[in-house]
Amino acid sequence: MTELPAPSVPIAVIGIGADGWDGLGGPARREIAACDVLLGSTRQLALIPEGETGAERVAWPSPLVPALPGLLREYADRKLGVLASGDPMFFGIGVTLTKLVGAQALRVLPQPSSVSLACARLGWALDATPVVSAVGRRVETVLPELSSGRRILVLSSDEHTPAAVAELLARNGFGESALTVLEQLGGPAERLVTGTAARWDHPLGDALNIIAIDCVADPSALRLTRVPGLPDEVYDGDGQLTKSEVRALTLSALAPAPGELLWDVGGGSGTIAIEWCRTHPSCRAVTFERVESRRKQIAANAATLGVPGIDVHGPAPDAFADLPAPDAIFVGGGLTQDGMFDACWSRLRPGGRLVASAVTAESDSLLLRLADEHGGTLRRFQIYRAEPLGGFTAWRPQLPVTHWVATKPAAPQG
């Protein structure tokens, strides 16, 4: 759904590269020449020669996104042009404008993106190269993509990002990874700088850059993939966490899909929310935890494991108010609290999944009753781990865990 009325004249959204005016084709040049108002960054506006357009030039304010609706209303009766870096629909302003006014209100003229140009320079297959944006995001979001032998591109926020990425890799078992920083791609000042993450000592370069990582894992590095069930030792906290084996079974029952939102009730160390978000970059999670020290630990664990965007709230169900309805809920704590299940079930979207976990007789009994009322699947696990016993090895049982997995009925049609 769009947020603003469509303008009377379509907005021209024109991609422009570091080569500036010389790299624009005829249609893009004609759109710029026809504009009454031209919006863009100061750097982008400077790429348009003075004699090529009589448009009023307006540099983007900061912060940009909150100011966009007001700018579009202010110039609604004039022919508006917007300059964007490379492809406006690739992590660009074109996506934001589409949400505001709709695709039919735009005429988008893309240039090659920085990713396309980087792959062309490096000889990497564009379709096989994952891209992570560090623009307006913490560099830790790179972490879930790391795997030995993998090639990754990182969109930089500024000239400080390469050093931050190098330090991140060195600190997380990928210090021998090769880095290539590609600056001002496609322009006369294009430059490539190479090095190794653990020994990165280059001075600050150009703010307009993209980072290529050829991943090499240290032999001693823990293997941390997107598959749920990370080793317990990667989590800091007071020991209140869902153990690795049960965590993998829990995420399997929750069945995350790209773009979905999880509510993790009784967050503990944040393990379920964190591994939900690691399954895909677009997965989101809100976790609810009553103990303040654990809330802080959840945020720290989330950053350490590459998903710093997890939203951490106080105790459920009081903290549910005004939050968007989730696609799935995991109740790992507080299940026997009065009204907890009803509050969760009422907020779960129709067709959504709820997984509840029990380790006590009281919560076990409650799951039996809920399954009788709402259907779903009950199952019980017990994990054994081998531990030393004198000079021998014994199987030590973990507490048995009961899971109830239920799907909320879809809303009736019509």
PARO-549708 format. One record per residue (C-alpha): residue number from 1; x, y, z. Coordinates in Angstrom, 2 decimals, padded with zeros to 5 digits, always signed. Each point is the difference from the previous one (the first is absolute). Layout:
N
+------+---------+---------+---------+
! resi !       x !       y !       z !
+------+---------+---------+---------+
!  NUM !       X !       Y !       Z !
...
+------+---------+---------+---------+
REM end
This chain:
414
+------+---------+---------+---------+
! resi !       x !       y !       z !
+------+---------+---------+---------+
!    1 ! +000.00 ! +000.00 ! +000.00 !
!    2 ! +001.36 ! +003.42 ! -000.95 !
!    3 ! +000.14 ! +002.83 ! +002.54 !
!    4 ! -000.41 ! +003.04 ! -002.28 !
!    5 ! -002.19 ! +000.86 ! -002.97 !
!    6 ! +001.66 ! -000.59 ! -003.36 !
!    7 ! +001.48 ! +003.20 ! -001.51 !
!    8 ! -001.66 ! +001.47 ! -003.10 !
!    9 ! +003.23 ! -000.57 ! -001.98 !
!   10 ! +002.08 ! -003.16 ! +000.55 !
!   11 ! +003.18 ! +000.52 ! +001.99 !
!   12 ! +003.15 ! -000.74 ! -001.99 !
!   13 ! +002.41 ! -002.10 ! +002.10 !
!   14 ! +003.34 ! +000.04 ! -001.80 !
!   15 ! +002.93 ! -002.19 ! +000.88 !
!   16 ! +003.36 ! +001.69 ! -000.40 !
!   17 ! +003.45 ! -001.52 ! +000.46 !
!   18 ! +003.38 ! +001.41 ! +000.95 !
!   19 ! +000.53 ! +000.78 ! -003.71 !
!   20 ! -002.73 ! +002.61 ! +000.33 !
!   21 ! -001.56 ! +001.67 ! -003.04 !
!   22 ! +002.23 ! -001.85 ! -002.45 !
!   23 ! -001.45 ! -003.35 ! +001.09 !
!   24 ! -003.65 ! +000.99 ! -000.48 !
!   25 ! -001.94 ! -001.05 ! -003.06 !
!   26 ! -002.32 ! +002.18 ! -002.05 !
!   27 ! -003.25 ! -000.82 ! +001.89 !
!   28 ! +001.59 ! +000.81 ! +003.38 !
!   29 ! +001.43 ! +003.28 ! -001.30 !
!   30 ! -003.36 ! +001.02 ! -001.46 !
!   31 ! -001.78 ! -000.73 ! +003.28 !
!   32 ! +002.48 ! +002.17 ! +001.91 !
!   33 ! -000.34 ! +002.82 ! -002.52 !
!   34 ! -003.80 ! -000.08 ! +000.36 !
!   35 ! -000.04 ! +000.22 ! +003.83 !
!   36 ! -001.13 ! +003.06 ! +001.92 !
!   37 ! +001.59 ! -001.26 ! +003.23 !
!   38 ! +002.91 ! -002.41 ! +000.34 !
!   39 ! +000.54 ! -001.79 ! +003.33 !
!   40 ! +003.15 ! -001.88 ! +000.94 !
!   41 ! +003.08 ! -000.01 ! +002.18 !
!   42 ! +002.40 ! +002.92 ! -000.30 !
!   43 ! +002.48 ! -002.33 ! -001.74 !
!   44 ! -002.59 ! -001.24 ! -002.51 !
!   45 ! -001.32 ! +003.47 ! -000.81 !
!   46 ! +003.55 ! +001.17 ! -000.71 !
!   47 ! +000.29 ! -002.66 ! -002.73 !
!   48 ! -002.60 ! +001.81 ! -002.14 !
!   49 ! +001.57 ! +002.83 ! -002.07 !
!   50 ! -001.56 ! +003.41 ! +000.52 !
!   51 ! -001.04 ! +000.46 ! -003.62 !
!   52 ! -001.87 ! -003.31 ! -000.30 !
!   53 ! -003.03 ! +000.85 ! +002.13 !
!   54 ! -001.75 ! +003.04 ! +001.35 !
!   55 ! -001.43 ! -001.98 ! +002.91 !
!   56 ! +000.14 ! +001.24 ! +003.56 !
!   57 ! +002.52 ! -002.21 ! +001.81 !
!   58 ! -000.96 ! -001.17 ! +003.47 !
!   59 ! +002.47 ! -002.00 ! +002.10 !
!   60 ! -001.37 ! -002.74 ! +002.21 !
!   61 ! -000.55 ! +000.96 ! +003.63 !
!   62 ! +001.26 ! -002.21 ! +002.83 !
!   63 ! -001.62 ! -002.21 ! +001.12 !
!   64 ! -001.49 ! -000.62 ! -003.43 !
!   65 ! -002.82 ! -002.52 ! +000.38 !
!   66 ! -002.12 ! +001.98 ! +002.54 !
!   67 ! +000.28 ! +003.10 ! -002.21 !
!   68 ! -001.04 ! -001.69 ! -003.26 !
!   69 ! -003.81 ! +000.31 ! +000.36 !
!   70 ! +000.30 ! +003.72 ! +000.67 !
!   71 ! +002.28 ! +000.52 ! -003.00 !
!   72 ! -002.36 ! -001.88 ! -002.31 !
!   73 ! -002.96 ! +002.06 ! +001.20 !
!   74 ! +001.96 ! +003.26 ! -000.38 !
!   75 ! +000.84 ! -000.72 ! -003.65 !
!   76 ! -003.14 ! -001.96 ! -000.90 !
!   77 ! -001.03 ! +002.46 ! -002.74 !
!   78 ! +003.41 ! +000.07 ! -001.71 !
!   79 ! +001.89 ! -002.43 ! -002.21 !
!   80 ! +002.25 ! -001.76 ! +002.48 !
!   81 ! +003.22 ! -001.91 ! -000.61 !
!   82 ! +001.94 ! -002.09 ! +002.51 !
!   83 ! +003.65 ! -000.98 ! -000.40 !
!   84 ! +001.09 ! -003.36 ! +001.40 !
!   85 ! +003.25 ! -001.92 ! +000.12 !
!   86 ! +000.13 ! -002.67 ! -002.70 !
!   87 ! -003.16 ! -002.10 ! +000.08 !
!   88 ! -002.68 ! +001.84 ! +002.04 !
!   89 ! -001.79 ! -003.28 ! +000.74 !
!   90 ! +003.07 ! -001.69 ! +001.52 !
!   91 ! +000.19 ! +001.15 ! +003.64 !
!   92 ! -000.93 ! +003.40 ! -001.43 !
!   93 ! -002.40 ! +002.91 ! +000.23 !
!   94 ! -002.24 ! -001.57 ! -002.66 !
!   95 ! -001.19 ! -002.62 ! +002.49 !
!   96 ! -000.95 ! +002.63 ! +002.57 !
!   97 ! -001.81 ! +002.13 ! -002.58 !
!   98 ! -001.95 ! -003.02 ! -001.23 !
!   99 ! -001.33 ! -000.56 ! +003.53 !
!  100 ! -001.01 ! +003.66 ! +000.23 !
!  101 ! -001.67 ! +000.63 ! -003.37 !
!  102 ! -000.18 ! -003.36 ! -001.81 !
!  103 ! +001.89 ! -001.39 ! -002.99 !
!  104 ! -002.38 ! +001.57 ! -002.55 !
!  105 ! +000.96 ! +003.48 ! +001.23 !
!  106 ! +003.67 ! -000.51 ! -000.84 !
!  107 ! +002.08 ! -000.21 ! -003.15 !
!  108 ! +003.19 ! -001.79 ! +001.05 !
!  109 ! +003.08 ! +000.12 ! -002.23 !
!  110 ! +002.73 ! -002.16 ! +001.58 !
!  111 ! +003.74 ! -000.05 ! -000.56 !
!  112 ! +002.21 ! -003.00 ! +000.86 !
!  113 ! +000.12 ! -000.45 ! +003.77 !
!  114 ! +003.27 ! +000.06 ! +001.93 !
!  115 ! -000.46 ! -003.75 ! +000.48 !
!  116 ! -000.20 ! -000.60 ! -003.76 !
!  117 ! +003.11 ! +002.09 ! -000.55 !
!  118 ! +001.88 ! -001.72 ! +002.84 !
!  119 ! -000.78 ! -003.46 ! -001.36 !
!  120 ! +001.11 ! +001.15 ! -003.45 !
!  121 ! +003.35 ! +001.18 ! +001.38 !
!  122 ! +000.56 ! -003.10 ! +002.14 !
!  123 ! -001.28 ! -002.60 ! -002.43 !
!  124 ! -002.56 ! -001.22 ! +002.55 !
!  125 ! -003.37 ! -001.44 ! -001.02 !
!  126 ! -002.60 ! +002.62 ! +000.88 !
!  127 ! -002.77 ! -002.54 ! +000.56 !
!  128 ! +002.15 ! -002.01 ! +002.44 !
!  129 ! +001.32 ! +002.91 ! +002.09 !
!  130 ! -001.92 ! +000.92 ! +003.18 !
!  131 ! -000.20 ! +003.69 ! +000.87 !
!  132 ! -000.15 ! +001.50 ! +003.49 !
!  133 ! -000.73 ! +003.67 ! +000.57 !
!  134 ! +001.84 ! +001.81 ! +002.79 !
!  135 ! -001.71 ! +003.28 ! -000.93 !
!  136 ! -001.94 ! +001.03 ! +003.07 !
!  137 ! +000.62 ! -003.44 ! +001.51 !
!  138 ! +002.61 ! -001.47 ! +002.33 !
!  139 ! +002.84 ! -001.88 ! -001.70 !
!  140 ! -000.83 ! -003.09 ! +002.09 !
!  141 ! -002.74 ! -000.79 ! -002.51 !
!  142 ! +002.81 ! -001.45 ! -002.15 !
!  143 ! +000.62 ! -002.84 ! +002.48 !
!  144 ! -002.78 ! -002.44 ! -000.97 !
!  145 ! +001.26 ! +000.03 ! -003.60 !
!  146 ! +003.53 ! -001.09 ! +000.85 !
!  147 ! +001.11 ! -003.44 ! -001.10 !
!  148 ! +003.40 ! -001.19 ! -001.19 !
!  149 ! +000.31 ! +000.26 ! -003.78 !
!  150 ! -002.97 ! +002.34 ! -000.34 !
!  151 ! +000.17 ! +003.35 ! -001.79 !
!  152 ! -001.99 ! +002.94 ! +001.40 !
!  153 ! -000.48 ! +003.65 ! -000.91 !
!  154 ! -000.63 ! +002.62 ! +002.67 !
!  155 ! -001.53 ! +003.39 ! -000.81 !
!  156 ! +001.98 ! +002.52 ! +002.07 !
!  157 ! -001.46 ! +002.76 ! +002.07 !
!  158 ! +003.12 ! +002.16 ! -000.37 !
!  159 ! +003.80 ! -000.04 ! -000.08 !
!  160 ! +000.13 ! -001.55 ! +003.50 !
!  161 ! -001.93 ! -003.16 ! -000.94 !
!  162 ! +002.92 ! -001.98 ! -001.55 !
!  163 ! +002.07 ! +000.16 ! +003.20 !
!  164 ! -003.07 ! -000.89 ! +002.09 !
!  165 ! -000.70 ! -003.03 ! -002.20 !
!  166 ! +003.65 ! -001.10 ! +000.16 !
!  167 ! -000.02 ! +000.22 ! +003.80 !
!  168 ! -003.31 ! -001.92 ! +000.16 !
!  169 ! +001.39 ! -002.83 ! -002.14 !
!  170 ! +003.23 ! -000.24 ! +001.98 !
!  171 ! -001.95 ! -000.13 ! +003.27 !
!  172 ! -002.36 ! -002.72 ! -001.22 !
!  173 ! +002.33 ! -002.61 ! -001.43 !
!  174 ! +000.34 ! +001.30 ! -003.57 !
!  175 ! +003.20 ! +002.03 ! +000.33 !
!  176 ! +001.66 ! -001.56 ! -003.06 !
!  177 ! -002.85 ! +001.06 ! -002.30 !
!  178 ! +001.05 ! +002.10 ! -002.99 !
!  179 ! -001.56 ! +003.46 ! -000.25 !
!  180 ! -000.29 ! +002.19 ! -003.06 !
!  181 ! -001.36 ! +003.53 ! +000.39 !
!  182 ! -001.33 ! +001.40 ! -003.27 !
!  183 ! -000.34 ! +003.79 ! +000.02 !
!  184 ! -001.83 ! +002.35 ! -002.37 !
!  185 ! -000.95 ! -002.87 ! -002.34 !
!  186 ! -000.54 ! +001.06 ! -003.59 !
!  187 ! +001.41 ! +003.48 ! +000.52 !
!  188 ! +003.32 ! +001.65 ! -000.86 !
!  189 ! +001.21 ! -000.42 ! +003.62 !
!  190 ! -000.69 ! -003.75 ! +000.12 !
!  191 ! +002.46 ! -001.85 ! +002.25 !
!  192 ! +000.41 ! -003.50 ! +001.45 !
!  193 ! +001.75 ! -000.66 ! +003.33 !
!  194 ! +000.77 ! -003.55 ! +001.12 !
!  195 ! +001.17 ! -001.64 ! +003.21 !
!  196 ! -000.69 ! -002.59 ! +002.69 !
!  197 ! -002.49 ! +000.61 ! +002.79 !
!  198 ! +002.36 ! -000.78 ! +002.89 !
!  199 ! +002.71 ! +002.27 ! -001.42 !
!  200 ! -002.12 ! +002.82 ! -001.40 !
!  201 ! +001.95 ! +003.23 ! +000.51 !
!  202 ! -001.01 ! +002.14 ! -002.99 !
!  203 ! -000.76 ! +003.67 ! +000.65 !
!  204 ! -003.54 ! +001.26 ! -000.44 !
!  205 ! -001.05 ! +000.12 ! -003.62 !
!  206 ! -003.00 ! +001.31 ! -001.90 !
!  207 ! -003.42 ! +000.00 ! +001.69 !
!  208 ! -001.62 ! -001.45 ! -003.15 !
!  209 ! +001.15 ! -003.60 ! +000.13 !
!  210 ! -001.07 ! -003.63 ! +000.02 !
!  211 ! +001.88 ! -002.82 ! +001.77 !
!  212 ! +000.62 ! -003.44 ! -001.49 !
!  213 ! +000.74 ! -002.85 ! +002.45 !
!  214 ! +001.52 ! -003.30 ! -001.07 !
!  215 ! -000.68 ! -001.97 ! +003.20 !
!  216 ! +002.67 ! -002.14 ! +001.63 !
!  217 ! -000.87 ! -001.54 ! +003.38 !
!  218 ! +002.66 ! -000.52 ! +002.66 !
!  219 ! +000.53 ! -003.75 ! +000.64 !
!  220 ! -001.09 ! +000.43 ! +003.63 !
!  221 ! -003.11 ! +002.09 ! -000.76 !
!  222 ! -003.39 ! -001.39 ! +001.08 !
!  223 ! -002.22 ! -000.86 ! -002.94 !
!  224 ! -002.96 ! +002.39 ! +000.26 !
!  225 ! -002.40 ! -000.37 ! -002.92 !
!  226 ! -003.58 ! +001.16 ! -000.48 !
!  227 ! -001.27 ! -003.47 ! +000.98 !
!  228 ! -001.55 ! +000.08 ! +003.52 !
!  229 ! +001.72 ! -001.78 ! +002.86 !
!  230 ! +003.12 ! +002.13 ! +000.53 !
!  231 ! +002.39 ! -001.21 ! +002.72 !
!  232 ! -001.15 ! +001.01 ! +003.48 !
!  233 ! +003.38 ! +001.59 ! +000.74 !
!  234 ! -000.53 ! +002.84 ! -002.49 !
!  235 ! -002.61 ! +001.48 ! +002.36 !
!  236 ! +000.89 ! +002.03 ! +003.07 !
!  237 ! -002.41 ! +000.18 ! +002.91 !
!  238 ! -001.07 ! -001.59 ! +003.27 !
!  239 ! -000.64 ! -003.43 ! -001.51 !
!  240 ! -003.68 ! +000.67 ! -000.72 !
!  241 ! -000.07 ! -001.21 ! -003.59 !
!  242 ! -001.61 ! -002.61 ! -002.22 !
!  243 ! +002.67 ! -002.63 ! -000.62 !
!  244 ! +001.37 ! -000.53 ! -003.50 !
!  245 ! -001.86 ! -003.22 ! -000.89 !
!  246 ! -003.38 ! +001.20 ! +001.28 !
!  247 ! +000.60 ! +003.37 ! -001.65 !
!  248 ! +000.36 ! -001.66 ! -003.40 !
!  249 ! -003.26 ! -001.92 ! +000.55 !
!  250 ! -001.76 ! +003.16 ! +001.18 !
!  251 ! +001.02 ! +002.02 ! -003.06 !
!  252 ! -001.06 ! -002.87 ! -002.23 !
!  253 ! -003.48 ! +000.13 ! +001.59 !
!  254 ! -000.17 ! +003.80 ! -000.28 !
!  255 ! +000.86 ! -000.35 ! -003.72 !
!  256 ! +001.38 ! +003.50 ! -000.74 !
!  257 ! -000.46 ! +001.37 ! -003.50 !
!  258 ! +001.57 ! +003.15 ! -001.52 !
!  259 ! -001.55 ! +003.22 ! +001.26 !
!  260 ! -001.89 ! -001.57 ! +002.90 !
!  261 ! -000.22 ! +001.38 ! +003.55 !
!  262 ! +000.49 ! -002.07 ! +003.17 !
!  263 ! -001.00 ! +000.81 ! +003.56 !
!  264 ! +002.31 ! -001.80 ! +002.46 !
!  265 ! -001.71 ! +000.01 ! +003.40 !
!  266 ! +002.41 ! -000.64 ! +002.87 !
!  267 ! +003.13 ! +000.87 ! -001.94 !
!  268 ! +002.66 ! -001.23 ! +002.47 !
!  269 ! +003.25 ! +000.40 ! -001.93 !
!  270 ! -001.80 ! +000.79 ! -003.27 !
!  271 ! +000.88 ! -003.28 ! -001.73 !
!  272 ! -003.31 ! -000.65 ! -001.78 !
!  273 ! -000.44 ! +003.58 ! -001.25 !
!  274 ! +003.63 ! +000.17 ! -001.11 !
!  275 ! -000.03 ! -003.23 ! -001.95 !
!  276 ! -003.38 ! +000.84 ! -001.53 !
!  277 ! +001.51 ! +003.22 ! -001.37 !
!  278 ! +003.16 ! -001.75 ! -001.20 !
!  279 ! -002.02 ! -002.29 ! -002.30 !
!  280 ! -000.56 ! +002.88 ! -002.45 !
!  281 ! +001.03 ! +003.69 ! -000.05 !
!  282 ! -003.64 ! +001.15 ! -000.24 !
!  283 ! -001.25 ! -001.99 ! +003.02 !
!  284 ! -000.88 ! +002.16 ! +003.01 !
!  285 ! -000.52 ! -000.73 ! +003.68 !
!  286 ! -001.29 ! +001.63 ! +003.16 !
!  287 ! +001.04 ! -001.60 ! +003.29 !
!  288 ! -001.64 ! +000.53 ! +003.40 !
!  289 ! +001.99 ! -000.49 ! +003.20 !
!  290 ! -000.88 ! +001.11 ! +003.55 !
!  291 ! +003.57 ! +000.11 ! +001.38 !
!  292 ! +001.89 ! +003.17 ! -001.00 !
!  293 ! +003.45 ! -001.62 ! +000.09 !
!  294 ! -001.22 ! -002.66 ! -002.41 !
!  295 ! -001.44 ! +002.64 ! -002.33 !
!  296 ! +003.43 ! +001.59 ! -000.20 !
!  297 ! +001.58 ! -003.40 ! -000.61 !
!  298 ! -002.47 ! -000.78 ! -002.80 !
!  299 ! +000.98 ! +003.23 ! -001.77 !
!  300 ! +003.70 ! -000.80 ! +000.43 !
!  301 ! -000.42 ! -003.58 ! -001.28 !
!  302 ! -002.04 ! +001.24 ! -002.96 !
!  303 ! +002.76 ! +002.42 ! -001.01 !
!  304 ! +002.72 ! -002.62 ! +000.48 !
!  305 ! -001.84 ! -002.44 ! -002.26 !
!  306 ! -000.79 ! +002.49 ! -002.75 !
!  307 ! -003.67 ! +000.88 ! +000.58 !
!  308 ! +000.16 ! +003.26 ! +001.99 !
!  309 ! -003.46 ! +001.07 ! -001.19 !
!  310 ! -001.89 ! -002.25 ! +002.43 !
!  311 ! -002.51 ! +002.04 ! +002.00 !
!  312 ! +000.31 ! -000.68 ! +003.74 !
!  313 ! -002.94 ! +000.79 ! +002.29 !
!  314 ! -001.00 ! -000.43 ! +003.63 !
!  315 ! -002.30 ! -002.66 ! +001.43 !
!  316 ! -002.86 ! -001.51 ! -001.96 !
!  317 ! -002.89 ! +000.47 ! -000.44 !
!  318 ! +000.11 ! +003.66 ! +001.15 !
!  319 ! +002.55 ! +000.85 ! -002.71 !
!  320 ! -002.20 ! -001.34 ! -002.83 !
!  321 ! -001.90 ! +003.28 ! -000.45 !
!  322 ! +000.36 ! +001.76 ! -003.37 !
!  323 ! +002.39 ! -002.59 ! -001.45 !
!  324 ! -000.76 ! -001.49 ! -003.44 !
!  325 ! -001.62 ! -003.45 ! -000.02 !
!  326 ! +002.56 ! -002.79 ! -000.30 !
!  327 ! +000.11 ! -002.87 ! -002.47 !
!  328 ! +001.25 ! -002.35 ! +002.73 !
!  329 ! +000.30 ! -000.01 ! +003.79 !
!  330 ! +002.29 ! -002.05 ! +002.19 !
!  331 ! -000.98 ! -000.19 ! +003.67 !
!  332 ! +003.08 ! -001.20 ! +001.82 !
!  333 ! -000.79 ! +001.54 ! +003.38 !
!  334 ! -002.99 ! +001.22 ! +001.98 !
!  335 ! -002.44 ! -002.44 ! -001.59 !
!  336 ! -001.81 ! -000.65 ! +003.32 !
!  337 ! -000.39 ! +003.73 ! +000.70 !
!  338 ! -003.68 ! +000.98 ! +000.08 !
!  339 ! -001.17 ! +001.22 ! -003.38 !
!  340 ! +003.33 ! -000.60 ! -001.78 !
!  341 ! -001.24 ! -002.51 ! -002.55 !
!  342 ! -003.20 ! +001.93 ! -000.74 !
!  343 ! +002.00 ! +003.21 ! -000.56 !
!  344 ! +002.39 ! -001.77 ! -002.38 !
!  345 ! -002.71 ! -001.88 ! -001.91 !
!  346 ! -002.13 ! +003.13 ! -000.47 !
!  347 ! +002.91 ! +001.98 ! -001.46 !
!  348 ! +001.26 ! -002.76 ! -002.29 !
!  349 ! -001.09 ! +000.65 ! -003.57 !
!  350 ! -002.47 ! -002.47 ! -001.58 !
!  351 ! +001.98 ! -002.87 ! -001.52 !
!  352 ! +002.95 ! +000.70 ! +002.31 !
!  353 ! +001.89 ! -002.61 ! +002.01 !
!  354 ! +000.39 ! -000.27 ! +003.76 !
!  355 ! +002.58 ! -002.24 ! +001.65 !
!  356 ! -000.08 ! -000.34 ! +003.79 !
!  357 ! +002.64 ! -001.77 ! +002.07 !
!  358 ! -000.43 ! -001.70 ! +003.39 !
!  359 ! +002.46 ! -001.59 ! +002.44 !
!  360 ! -002.13 ! -000.05 ! +003.17 !
!  361 ! -002.98 ! -002.21 ! +000.88 !
!  362 ! -002.22 ! +003.09 ! +000.31 !
!  363 ! +000.84 ! +001.38 ! -003.44 !
!  364 ! -000.18 ! -003.52 ! -001.44 !
!  365 ! -003.55 ! -000.33 ! +001.30 !
!  366 ! -000.93 ! +003.36 ! -001.51 !
!  367 ! +001.29 ! -001.07 ! -003.43 !
!  368 ! -002.18 ! -003.12 ! +000.16 !
!  369 ! -003.04 ! +002.16 ! +000.65 !
!  370 ! +000.89 ! +002.52 ! -002.74 !
!  371 ! +000.52 ! -002.79 ! -002.52 !
!  372 ! -003.41 ! -001.40 ! +000.91 !
!  373 ! -001.62 ! +003.41 ! -000.56 !
!  374 ! +001.88 ! +001.19 ! -003.08 !
!  375 ! +001.43 ! -003.10 ! -001.64 !
!  376 ! +003.56 ! +000.02 ! -001.25 !
!  377 ! +002.83 ! -002.43 ! +000.70 !
!  378 ! +001.55 ! -001.08 ! +003.29 !
!  379 ! +003.45 ! -001.55 ! +000.17 !
!  380 ! +002.65 ! -000.60 ! +002.64 !
!  381 ! +003.79 ! -000.08 ! -000.34 !
!  382 ! +002.78 ! -001.06 ! +002.31 !
!  383 ! +003.58 ! +000.67 ! -000.99 !
!  384 ! +002.95 ! -001.95 ! +001.39 !
!  385 ! +003.55 ! +001.33 ! -000.10 !
!  386 ! +003.13 ! -002.05 ! +000.57 !
!  387 ! +002.02 ! +001.10 ! +003.04 !
!  388 ! +003.00 ! -001.44 ! +001.87 !
!  389 ! -000.72 ! -002.33 ! +002.89 !
!  390 ! +003.28 ! -000.83 ! +001.67 !
!  391 ! +002.06 ! -001.67 ! -002.71 !
!  392 ! -003.13 ! -000.83 ! -002.01 !
!  393 ! -002.72 ! +001.82 ! -001.97 !
!  394 ! -003.62 ! +000.23 ! +001.15 !
!  395 ! -003.13 ! +001.35 ! -001.67 !
!  396 ! -001.37 ! +002.91 ! +002.03 !
!  397 ! -003.69 ! +000.78 ! -000.64 !
!  398 ! -001.20 ! +003.55 ! -000.43 !
!  399 ! -003.44 ! +000.95 ! +001.34 !
!  400 ! -002.72 ! -001.38 ! -002.27 !
!  401 ! -001.74 ! +002.69 ! -002.05 !
!  402 ! -003.61 ! -000.04 ! -001.19 !
!  403 ! -000.97 ! +001.99 ! -003.09 !
!  404 ! -003.47 ! +000.98 ! -001.10 !
!  405 ! -000.15 ! +001.21 ! -003.59 !
!  406 ! -003.24 ! +001.61 ! -001.21 !
!  407 ! -001.18 ! +002.05 ! -002.96 !
!  408 ! -002.63 ! +002.68 ! +000.57 !
!  409 ! -002.97 ! -000.48 ! -002.33 !
!  410 ! -000.03 ! +002.30 ! -003.00 !
!  411 ! -002.55 ! +002.82 ! -000.08 !
!  412 ! -003.22 ! -000.94 ! -001.82 !
!  413 ! -000.25 ! +001.23 ! -003.59 !
!  414 ! -002.65 ! +002.46 ! -001.16 !
+------+---------+---------+---------+
REM end
